[in-house]
Amino acid sequence: MPQTGKPEPLPPGSTIGILGGGQLGRMLALAAARLGLKTHVYSDESESCAFYVASETTRASFRDPKELAKFARRCDAVTFEFENVPDETVRELMQHVPVAPGPEPLRIAQDRFLEKSFLQQKGLLTAPFHNVASESQAREAFTALAGPAVLKTRRLGYDGKGQRIVKTAEDAARAFAELGGVPSILEGFVEFAFETSVIAARGQDGAFAAYDPALNEHEHHILRRSTVPSGLPEKKVQEAFAMARRIAEALNYIGVLGVELFVTKDLRLLVNEIAPRVHNSGHWTLEGCAVSQFEQHIRAVAGWPLGDPARHSNAVMRNIIGAEVEDWKQLAGRAGLHLYGKRVARPGRKMGHVTTISPGE
Amino acid sequence: MPQTGKPEPLPPGSTIGILGGGQLGRMLALAAARLGLKTHVYSDESESCAFYVASETTRASFRDPKELAKFARRCDAVTFEFENVPDETVRELMQHVPVAPGPEPLRIAQDRFLEKSFLQQKGLLTAPFHNVASESQAREAFTALAGPAVLKTRRLGYDGKGQRIVKTAEDAARAFAELGGVPSILEGFVEFAFETSVIAARGQDGAFAAYDPALNEHEHHILRRSTVPSGLPEKKVQEAFAMARRIAEALNYIGVLGVELFVTKDLRLLVNEIAPRVHNSGHWTLEGCAVSQFEQHIRAVAGWPLGDPARHSNAVMRNIIGAEVEDWKQLAGRAGLHLYGKRVARPGRKMGHVTTISPGE
């Protein structure tokens, strides 16, 4: 990424490459189209819902250097819609084209141990945690935390996958084995009052913008509902923005990032995790703001000025999960409906969402 | 179109065919994608900005029955983004697939004489007009109108093309010859206070919905700016809605239609013309409403329930015309920016628009 000097914005008609073909890639492609930018979606899955709205598509492995080089040469900038892009993929692409947010945010976000260590180093609160590389370390970590805990694989977990709640030292050792004996962390259980998230953006010129935090409610580890405003006092909202800004600046971040936060009863803000991409809890911005998180991300990646993140309305975003999409005839009556065009409604799969807005405060 | 009984909505994943590849087709395709519907854009121009966002594209003549049949068989419903679709095209398509809004609205909207005759027959006010098929009829019509007038070709006029202001009977005869001696009408000049438009929709179930009318300002016969609210008194807004509804019902219309109105100083409403499609003066609904005119049209064409046309904000939409798009670096700083991805910025060509919203009333 050109990180120095005044950024030269990509002219309309330029092509933004998007790694990953899911709903986030799809909504990024739709946002790019509004701005007169083309998109090229690269996905390793034949059934990728972002393919239907992209100007160009490539279906190939993320580890195919020839296809990556061909893709990179046809793009003016590249971004991604999921954090588990292999390192080598980004390195290969960066030989040909700027990639945002860049490899460092990916490296941090892909590994829970690096992520939490980075956050603590930057002075941000997290749950207490210990690195776990063996069953005996799992037992020791549990003893050190002295309370219920969650064992999480360091890499490749999402929506509750790769996690086990543990209540004894023996639980911890067993969970480590059950999760395949892969590098993990044991996290102390946080007693939180509620969960929130800051969807923020940093531009190539260093500008920072953040959307009003949402109150996030989960079911079976999957986001069920995001509500804005969250009820977080204004002073705490500003503190949350400052935390997101510190993260973005430390990573020399370009684009939108999601910072998930636990809010304790005494209103301390603990970072749960960082998503180096647009985020499910920011979908409400499509209806609630003049500039959505998707457009904001594209603006940053293209070197355009960030848009105003002000919201004009209150909003409630509810995910449509798995078989719920079979009620599409009911859902069709709703304003603010988004369906992602996925063919198969597996349990837990995000199939769409509905945002309801009401006059803002 | 199936016009009787309860409509069976097209399921997500269905394909909406769109005839025409301009910005209206592009924004229709983007709206369809939100709802999980695919689009197939059919255009006779190789450089069609809607191609970049459609799931499928066909570039072929509108008079190629083989290509039309192939297209129709791959679509579950077909609509169009411009009113000058040849009759034979629609007839060919209707052998294979439902076409909305259907051939009758097209027939009426394609011919200024039929259009104005239809409107008068339905009890709606228009400018006084006379059919003109010869130079002598042009002179007679001018004399009958007894005042300044506009000669307009019956077919294929838009953005002021195919029009001449005439001030004498001889002017009228000359204008008729200059416009190629094609079937025309001579319209009495209307002294209006301002122009407005109703963007309305009718669903397959007969439901009717209309957006708050915009105040429309033109420059060189091209829409410059639409402002909502228009300043039209509420009683007159309701009258305008009733006029649009009468038109839609008389035509058994399915989809969005634009009804352009002249408002006289004494607040009489005269219909200027009907656009059987989404309309430039409805672009503000993308930012100002939970359901835009584009989504509304797709909903109607797909047999879905119409969405709520309520606006949550006041809005001003300004077109970006011709070389104005060269200021894209300035424009990039604006929220509510839409660029259409057209390569060549010919004078008078609509290249994009910007909508600014502010809290509603």
Interface residues (C-beta under 8 A of the other chain):
Chain A: P9 P11 P12 G13 R26 A29 L30 A33 R34 L35 G36 L37 K38 Y52 V53 S55 E287 A290 V291 R299 W304 P305 G307 D308 H312 S313 V325 W328 K329 A332 G333 A335 G336 L337 H338 L339 Y340 G341 R343 G352 I357 P359 G360
Chain B: P9 P11 P12 G13 R26 A29 L30 A33 R34 L35 G36 L37 K38 Y52 V53 S55 E287 A290 V291 R299 W304 P305 G307 D308 H312 S313 V325 W328 K329 A332 G333 A335 G336 L337 H338 L339 Y340 G341 R343 G352 I357 P359 G360
